[in-house]
Amino acid sequence: MAANSTEAASYRVQSGDSLSVIAYKYDTSVSNLKNWNNLNSDLIYVNQVLEVSAPSSSSAKTYTVQSGDYLSKIGAKYDVYVAELKSWNNLSSDVIYPGQTLIVSSGGTTTPPPSTGSSTYTVQSGDTLSHIAIRYDVSVSSIKSWNGLSSDTIYVGQKLSINGSSDGGTQTPSSNVVDIAKKYVGTPYAWGGTSPSGFDCSGFIYYVFNQAGQSIARTNTEGYYSKSSFVSSPKAGDLVFFENTYKAGISHMGIYVGNGEFIHASDSGVVVSKLSNTYWNPKFVGYKRF
């Protein structure tokens, strides 16, 4: 029996899904799904969030918090920012509780950021430079340059200049990151390793991104998870995260190389693996970007 589309306006793509399968499930058409989600082809990927009913311009969608939920998880599910969730729901902190009803859309009242020219953005609670960079399709380094920032620290109410819509992809994850990462396929695993003599999974990320010209501090997988933002349309060079591998919670990461594959420092060394792999797929959390 087809699902009630009025009760499930968003759907997270599962392994084995296709647009026709999802269309049948929600009693709609493939053309509607492509229209609502601005898709140019039938290509979808695991964990992608799709709108499965016509967007409403008059009322906001709501979500009931479940046990184990947190704002960034809900934000990823509905492809919105934590700062937006907090603003729409008048939250002064990230604390939420099971059974709480949250507004998870703007009700069609939000004006999207400008795509050309210069603009100014006022920092909201929960914002980071990477959030803002993704929103305006520019790089963190460009925002820092335009605003004379020497660090990634920003504060609520701060006004930032956003000079244009794109900087030519100098900071957007690219084949440069992937090309550098692939040079080290076969490098042995080393706990805490951050050099070509041996890497652990987070040390590999640290080394590759710094070699690619993106300065990031050394931290662990959970640290990089907290410093990055979910993306709904992954590109080569984005991060992939996994949970419940050698320990509970976020515990492994790699670099997306495209075509459903990622490169990472595994127990057997630096290798390229498929996200559809029977070990990795159930543990996959999502795509993120610095």
Secondary structure, 3 states (H helix, E strand, C coil): CCCCCCCCCEEECCCCCCHHHHHHHCCCCHHHHHHHCCCCCCCCCCCCEEECCCCCCCCCCEEECCCCCCHHHHHHHHCCCHHHHHHHCCCCCCCCCCCCEEECCCCCCCCCCCCCCEEEEECCCCCCHHHHHHHHCCCHHHHHHHCCCCCCCCCCCCEEEEECCCCCCCCCCCHHHHHHHHCCCCCCECCCCEECCEECHHHHHHHHHHHCCCCCCCCCHHHHHHHCEECCCCCCCCEEEEECCCCCCEEEEEEEEECCEEEEEECCEEEEEECCCCCCHHHEEEEEEC
